[in-house]
């Protein structure tokens, strides 16, 4: 009899997993507590995959041999607790995709900040260098669906800690950990150490044939590595000293030593600006060199890479005021990086759903650079409390349009309005993309 797999959550990763499981001969059932988007529903119907929406039928779910849980569903969900109590094996979509990827190789990227930029840049360099590769994972494309419908030789995968929580055998050939800062603590019992352990699961199954690229300047990563031994080839990157393997930046020049290449390039030729992007560029360059891309191709690709939408994205200048969309900054550290790269007086748009944020981290930069804070969220009390002594003006708004108008009102020629919320978007918006798009629309309407 075929193995019965239940897929909890019918979004991008759930539907992708369902298609791959069906193709591999599983008996598949998809269950979503909410309503399915019509495109996902059509795909399931087309492939004759049984599903339910708006509920979780206990008897159908608890009869599974295995459950694939979508990363958005927390452990404290009642259904998940029942599945665990029954001892049913729970896996993530990347684990399922890994089982059926054949001899393809994986570059897996995780971290609290910079993972989307690093993943996109690594893909851009590998593609430019002629690798047969696909961009998959947390970045919005299902890894399992790619394996089912259009397998490649290489997968460049952005991986969240939630996806790593439910891996068993998943093993990237090249793993990148950009950094670790406090994020998603609401999902980890408010224990930072649980979140750190989660991130390090990316190297859990690696062997001495694999590579681990990490930031040596990140104190949390460094401390973990002094206390725990890992079984892989380390390729660190740093701005503090020279290294004989990995990467470093010294006197405005990046050096990457990996694979059979030693490559050098001026940071002034990087397409992306800001110190955090120099770290992201080093990580991507080391990964590409390790995957066998030649240095000339790496150089060309780093120069031609374009910034991502919703990530420090320049929108418009209106009467001398610049507007920047950094909607993807869903945690305090992302906002810290954004503020750090500001060179003009800033009006900062903050707020949304707080994931246990410590705003104290932003105080120094806010005192130094921010003229006014415009809150955009349903509950802004914590922001007022944190910064009332540091900024002359803090106002509340309840939509992107209101926020943009208020920010523009406080700005004068030569200022910059920065949307970098430091929070999740689900109180007023569908997701950070929706928030960023509404912001851009409001700016164009000024």
C-alpha positions as CSV (number, residue, x, y, z in Angstrom):
1,X,0.0,0.0,0.0
2,X,1.3,3.5,-0.8
3,X,2.5,5.7,2.1
4,X,-0.1,8.2,3.2
5,X,1.3,11.8,3.6
6,X,-0.8,14.7,4.9
7,X,0.2,18.2,4.0
8,X,-0.7,20.9,6.5
9,X,-1.0,24.2,4.8
10,X,-1.9,24.8,1.1
11,X,0.4,27.7,0.2
12,X,3.4,27.7,-2.1
13,X,5.4,25.1,-0.2
14,X,2.4,22.9,0.7
15,X,1.1,22.6,-2.9
16,X,4.7,22.1,-4.2
17,X,5.1,19.2,-1.7
18,X,1.8,17.8,-2.7
19,X,2.7,17.7,-6.4
20,X,6.1,16.0,-5.7
21,X,4.6,13.5,-3.2
22,X,1.9,12.5,-5.7
23,X,4.5,12.1,-8.5
24,X,6.5,9.8,-6.2
25,X,3.5,7.6,-5.6
26,X,2.3,8.7,-2.1
27,X,-1.3,8.8,-1.2
28,X,-1.6,12.6,-0.6
29,X,-4.1,14.7,1.4
30,X,-3.8,18.5,1.8
31,X,-5.5,20.3,4.8
32,X,-5.6,24.0,5.2
33,X,-7.3,25.8,8.2
34,X,-7.9,28.8,6.0
35,X,-9.0,29.3,2.4
36,X,-6.9,28.2,-0.5
37,X,-5.9,30.7,-3.2
38,X,-7.6,29.9,-6.4
39,X,-4.4,29.2,-8.3
40,X,-3.3,26.6,-5.7
41,X,-6.8,25.0,-5.7
42,X,-6.7,24.7,-9.5
43,X,-3.3,23.0,-9.3
44,X,-4.5,20.4,-6.7
45,X,-7.6,19.7,-8.8
46,X,-5.7,19.3,-12.0
47,X,-3.4,16.7,-10.4
48,X,-6.4,15.0,-8.7
49,X,-5.0,15.6,-5.2
50,X,-7.6,15.4,-2.3
51,X,-7.8,18.5,-0.2
52,X,-9.9,20.4,2.4
53,X,-10.0,24.1,3.3
54,X,-11.3,26.0,6.3
55,X,-10.8,23.1,8.7
56,X,-8.5,20.3,9.8
57,X,-10.3,16.9,9.9
58,X,-8.7,15.1,12.8
59,X,-9.4,11.5,11.6
60,X,-7.9,12.2,8.2
61,X,-4.8,13.9,9.5
62,X,-4.0,11.5,12.3
63,X,-4.2,8.6,10.0
64,X,-1.1,9.8,8.2
65,X,2.2,7.9,8.0
66,X,4.0,11.2,7.7
67,X,3.0,14.9,7.9
68,X,4.6,17.7,5.9
69,X,4.1,20.9,7.9
70,X,4.2,24.3,6.2
71,X,6.7,26.6,7.8
72,X,4.1,29.2,8.8
73,X,2.3,26.8,11.2
74,X,3.7,27.0,14.8
75,X,4.3,24.1,17.1
76,X,1.7,25.4,19.5
77,X,-1.0,24.8,16.9
78,X,-3.5,22.2,18.4
79,X,-3.4,20.0,15.4
80,X,0.4,19.9,15.4
81,X,0.3,19.0,19.2
82,X,-2.0,16.0,18.4
83,X,0.2,14.9,15.5
84,X,3.3,15.0,17.8
85,X,1.5,13.2,20.6
86,X,0.7,10.4,18.2
87,X,4.3,10.1,17.2
88,X,3.7,10.7,13.5
89,X,6.9,11.8,11.7
90,X,6.8,15.5,10.8
91,X,9.0,16.9,8.0
92,X,9.4,20.2,6.1
93,X,9.1,20.7,2.4
94,X,12.8,21.0,1.9
95,X,13.2,17.6,3.5
96,X,10.8,16.1,1.0
97,X,12.4,17.8,-1.9
98,X,15.9,16.6,-0.7
99,X,14.7,13.0,-0.8
100,X,14.0,13.1,-4.5
101,X,16.5,15.6,-5.9
102,X,18.7,12.8,-7.3
103,X,22.4,13.7,-7.7
104,X,21.7,17.5,-7.8
105,X,23.7,19.8,-5.5
106,X,22.3,22.4,-3.1
107,X,23.6,25.7,-1.9
108,X,21.4,26.4,1.2
109,X,21.3,29.9,2.7
110,X,20.0,30.9,6.1
111,X,20.5,33.7,8.6
112,X,18.5,36.4,10.4
113,X,19.4,39.2,8.0
114,X,20.6,39.3,4.4
115,X,19.5,35.8,3.4
116,X,17.2,36.9,0.5
117,X,19.9,39.3,-0.9
118,X,22.6,36.7,-0.5
119,X,20.4,33.9,-2.1
120,X,19.4,36.1,-5.0
121,X,23.0,37.2,-5.6
122,X,24.4,33.7,-5.4
123,X,21.8,32.6,-7.9
124,X,22.6,35.5,-10.2
125,X,26.4,34.7,-10.1
126,X,25.8,30.9,-10.7
127,X,23.4,31.5,-13.5
128,X,25.8,34.1,-15.1
129,X,28.6,31.5,-14.7
130,X,26.7,28.9,-16.7
131,X,25.4,26.6,-13.9
132,X,22.1,24.7,-14.6
133,X,20.4,26.1,-11.5
134,X,17.1,27.2,-9.9
135,X,16.3,29.7,-7.2
136,X,14.0,28.0,-4.6
137,X,12.8,27.9,-1.0
138,X,11.7,30.7,1.4
139,X,12.2,33.3,-1.4
140,X,8.8,32.3,-2.8
141,X,9.4,29.3,-5.2
142,X,8.6,25.8,-3.9
143,X,11.7,23.6,-3.8
144,X,9.6,20.4,-4.1
145,X,7.7,21.7,-7.1
146,X,10.9,22.6,-8.9
147,X,12.2,19.0,-8.3
148,X,8.9,17.6,-9.5
149,X,8.4,19.7,-12.6
150,X,11.8,21.1,-13.7
151,X,14.7,19.4,-12.0
152,X,18.1,21.1,-12.2
153,X,21.8,20.2,-11.4
154,X,22.0,22.9,-8.7
155,X,19.4,24.4,-6.3
156,X,20.1,27.7,-4.6
157,X,17.7,27.6,-1.7
158,X,16.8,30.3,0.9
159,X,15.9,28.5,4.1
160,X,14.2,29.8,7.2
161,X,14.7,28.5,10.7
162,X,11.1,27.1,10.6
163,X,12.0,25.0,7.5
164,X,15.2,23.8,9.3
165,X,13.2,22.7,12.4
166,X,11.7,19.8,10.6
167,X,14.6,18.4,8.6
168,X,15.9,14.9,9.1
169,X,18.4,14.1,6.4
170,X,18.5,17.4,4.4
171,X,22.2,18.2,3.7
172,X,23.3,21.1,1.6
173,X,26.7,20.7,-0.3
174,X,27.4,24.4,0.5
175,X,25.7,26.0,3.5
176,X,25.7,29.8,4.2
177,X,24.8,31.3,7.5
178,X,24.8,35.1,7.1
179,X,24.4,36.1,10.8
180,X,22.2,35.4,13.8
181,X,20.3,38.2,15.6
182,X,17.2,38.0,17.8
183,X,14.2,37.3,15.6
184,X,11.0,35.2,15.7
185,X,11.5,34.7,19.4
186,X,7.7,34.3,19.7
187,X,8.1,30.9,17.9
188,X,11.0,29.8,20.1
189,X,9.6,30.1,23.6
190,X,11.3,33.5,23.8
191,X,14.7,31.7,24.2
192,X,17.4,33.0,21.9
193,X,19.4,29.8,22.3
194,X,16.5,27.7,20.7
195,X,16.6,30.0,17.7
196,X,20.4,29.8,17.4
197,X,20.2,26.0,17.6
198,X,17.6,26.1,14.9
199,X,19.8,28.1,12.5
200,X,22.7,25.7,13.0
201,X,20.6,22.8,11.9
202,X,21.7,23.8,8.4
203,X,25.1,22.1,9.0
204,X,23.6,19.2,11.1
205,X,24.1,16.5,8.4
206,X,27.1,18.0,6.6
207,X,30.3,15.9,6.3
208,X,33.9,16.7,5.4
209,X,32.9,16.7,1.7
210,X,30.7,19.8,2.3
211,X,31.4,23.5,2.9
212,X,30.1,26.0,5.6
213,X,30.3,29.7,4.8
214,X,29.8,32.0,7.8
215,X,30.5,35.5,9.1
216,X,33.4,35.5,11.5
217,X,32.4,39.0,12.7
218,X,29.1,37.8,14.0
219,X,29.5,37.3,17.7
220,X,26.6,34.8,18.1
221,X,27.9,32.6,15.3
222,X,31.5,32.8,16.6
223,X,30.5,31.8,20.1
224,X,28.4,28.8,18.9
225,X,31.4,27.6,16.9
226,X,33.8,27.8,19.9
227,X,31.4,25.7,22.0
228,X,30.3,23.2,19.4
229,X,32.2,21.1,16.9
230,X,30.8,20.8,13.4
231,X,31.9,18.3,10.7
232,X,32.4,20.3,7.5
233,X,34.9,22.5,5.7
234,X,34.7,26.0,7.2
235,X,34.9,29.1,4.9
236,X,34.6,32.2,7.1
237,X,34.4,35.8,5.8
238,X,35.4,38.9,7.8
239,X,36.3,42.6,7.6
240,X,38.7,42.4,10.6
241,X,41.8,40.5,9.2
242,X,43.2,38.5,6.3
243,X,42.3,34.9,5.8
244,X,43.9,32.2,3.7
245,X,40.6,30.6,2.8
246,X,37.1,32.1,2.7
247,X,36.9,35.9,2.1
248,X,37.9,39.2,3.6
249,X,37.7,42.9,2.9
250,X,40.7,45.1,3.5
251,X,41.4,48.7,2.4
252,X,38.4,48.7,0.1
253,X,39.3,45.4,-1.6
254,X,37.5,42.1,-1.4
255,X,39.6,38.9,-1.6
256,X,37.9,35.5,-2.0
257,X,39.9,32.3,-1.8
258,X,37.7,29.2,-2.5
259,X,37.5,26.3,-4.9
260,X,40.5,26.8,-7.2
261,X,40.1,30.5,-7.4
262,X,41.7,33.5,-5.7
263,X,39.7,36.5,-6.7
264,X,40.1,40.2,-5.9
265,X,37.7,43.1,-6.5
266,X,37.2,46.6,-5.4
267,X,34.2,47.2,-3.1
268,X,33.5,50.3,-5.2
269,X,32.6,48.1,-8.1
270,X,29.9,46.3,-6.1
271,X,26.4,46.9,-7.4
272,X,25.0,47.0,-3.8
273,X,26.0,49.6,-1.4
274,X,26.3,49.5,2.4
275,X,28.4,47.5,4.8
276,X,25.8,44.8,5.3
277,X,25.8,44.2,1.5
278,X,29.6,43.9,1.4
279,X,29.1,40.9,3.8
280,X,26.3,39.5,1.6
281,X,28.5,39.9,-1.5
282,X,31.4,38.1,0.2
283,X,29.2,35.2,1.1
284,X,27.7,34.9,-2.4
285,X,31.2,35.2,-4.0
286,X,32.6,32.4,-1.8
287,X,29.7,30.1,-2.5
288,X,29.9,30.7,-6.3
289,X,33.7,30.1,-6.3
290,X,33.2,26.9,-4.2
291,X,30.6,25.8,-6.8
292,X,33.3,26.2,-9.5
293,X,32.3,29.5,-11.1
294,X,35.4,31.3,-12.6
295,X,36.5,34.6,-11.1
296,X,35.9,36.7,-14.2
297,X,32.2,35.6,-14.2
298,X,31.9,36.2,-10.4
299,X,33.2,39.8,-10.9
300,X,30.9,40.5,-13.8
301,X,27.8,39.2,-11.9
302,X,28.6,41.2,-8.7
303,X,28.8,44.4,-10.8
304,X,25.5,43.7,-12.7
305,X,23.4,42.5,-9.8
306,X,20.2,44.6,-9.2
307,X,18.8,45.4,-5.8
308,X,15.7,43.5,-4.7
309,X,12.2,44.9,-4.5
310,X,11.2,46.0,-1.0
311,X,14.8,45.8,0.2
312,X,16.3,49.3,0.4
313,X,14.6,50.0,-2.9
314,X,14.8,53.6,-4.1
315,X,11.3,54.7,-5.1
316,X,11.2,58.4,-6.1
317,X,12.4,61.8,-5.2
318,X,9.5,64.2,-4.6
319,X,10.5,67.9,-4.4
320,X,14.0,67.0,-3.1
321,X,12.8,64.3,-0.6
322,X,13.9,60.7,-1.4
323,X,11.6,57.8,-0.6
324,X,13.1,54.4,0.2
325,X,11.1,51.2,0.5
326,X,12.6,48.7,2.9
327,X,9.4,46.9,3.7
328,X,11.3,43.6,3.9
329,X,12.8,44.8,7.2
330,X,10.6,42.8,9.4
331,X,12.9,42.8,12.4
332,X,14.9,45.3,14.4
333,X,18.3,44.3,13.0
334,X,17.2,44.8,9.4
335,X,16.0,48.3,10.4
336,X,19.4,48.9,12.1
337,X,21.2,48.1,8.9
338,X,18.9,50.3,6.9
339,X,19.5,53.3,9.3
340,X,23.2,52.7,9.4
341,X,23.4,53.3,5.6
342,X,21.4,56.5,5.7
343,X,23.5,59.6,4.9
344,X,20.7,62.3,5.0
345,X,18.3,63.4,7.8
346,X,15.7,60.6,8.0
347,X,11.9,60.4,8.6
348,X,11.4,56.8,9.7
349,X,8.2,54.8,9.2
350,X,8.1,52.0,11.8
351,X,5.5,49.5,13.1
352,X,3.3,46.5,12.6
353,X,3.2,43.2,14.5
354,X,6.0,43.1,17.0
355,X,7.7,39.7,17.4
356,X,9.2,40.4,20.8
357,X,11.3,43.3,19.6
358,X,14.0,45.1,21.6
359,X,14.0,48.6,20.2
360,X,16.9,49.6,22.4
361,X,19.2,48.5,19.6
362,X,18.0,51.3,17.4
363,X,18.3,54.2,20.0
364,X,21.8,55.4,19.1
365,X,21.1,55.5,15.4
366,X,17.7,57.1,15.8
367,X,19.2,59.9,18.0
368,X,21.8,60.5,15.4
369,X,19.9,60.3,12.2
370,X,16.1,60.5,12.7
371,X,14.0,63.7,12.7
372,X,10.6,62.1,13.1
373,X,9.0,58.7,13.5
374,X,5.8,57.8,11.8
375,X,4.1,54.7,13.3
376,X,2.1,52.5,10.9
377,X,0.4,49.7,12.8
378,X,-2.6,48.9,15.0
379,X,-0.5,49.0,18.3
380,X,2.3,51.6,18.5
381,X,2.6,52.0,22.3
382,X,5.9,50.2,22.5
383,X,7.5,52.4,19.8
384,X,6.4,55.6,21.6
385,X,7.7,54.2,24.9
386,X,11.1,53.3,23.3
387,X,11.8,56.6,21.5
388,X,9.8,59.4,23.2
389,X,13.0,60.9,24.6
390,X,15.0,60.6,21.5
391,X,12.9,62.1,18.7
392,X,10.9,65.4,18.8
393,X,8.0,64.0,16.8
394,X,6.2,60.6,16.9
395,X,2.8,60.2,15.2
396,X,0.4,57.4,14.6
397,X,-1.1,56.5,11.2
398,X,-3.3,53.6,10.2
399,X,-2.5,53.1,6.5
400,X,0.4,53.3,4.0
401,X,-1.2,56.4,2.5
402,X,-1.6,58.2,5.8
403,X,2.0,57.3,6.8
404,X,3.4,58.6,3.5
405,X,1.5,61.9,3.8
406,X,2.6,62.4,7.4
407,X,6.2,61.6,6.6
408,X,6.2,63.9,3.6
409,X,4.8,66.7,5.8
410,X,7.7,66.4,8.2
411,X,10.4,66.3,5.5
412,X,12.2,69.1,3.9
413,X,14.4,69.2,0.8
414,X,17.4,67.0,1.2
415,X,15.7,64.6,3.7
416,X,14.9,60.9,3.1
417,X,11.7,59.1,4.1
418,X,12.5,55.5,4.9
419,X,10.0,52.7,5.3
420,X,11.8,50.2,7.4
421,X,9.2,48.8,9.8
422,X,11.2,46.4,12.1
423,X,7.9,44.5,12.4
424,X,5.8,41.9,10.6
425,X,3.0,43.4,8.4
426,X,0.0,41.2,9.1
427,X,-2.0,43.7,11.1
428,X,-2.7,46.1,8.2
429,X,-1.4,44.2,5.1
430,X,-1.3,40.8,3.5
431,X,2.5,40.5,3.7
432,X,5.6,42.7,3.4
433,X,5.3,42.8,-0.4
434,X,1.7,44.2,-0.1
435,X,3.0,46.8,2.5
436,X,5.9,47.8,0.2
437,X,3.6,48.1,-2.9
438,X,1.0,50.2,-1.0
439,X,3.9,52.5,0.2
440,X,5.2,52.9,-3.4
441,X,1.7,53.7,-4.7
442,X,1.1,56.3,-2.0
443,X,4.5,57.9,-2.8
444,X,3.5,58.1,-6.5
445,X,0.2,59.7,-5.5
446,X,1.9,62.6,-3.6
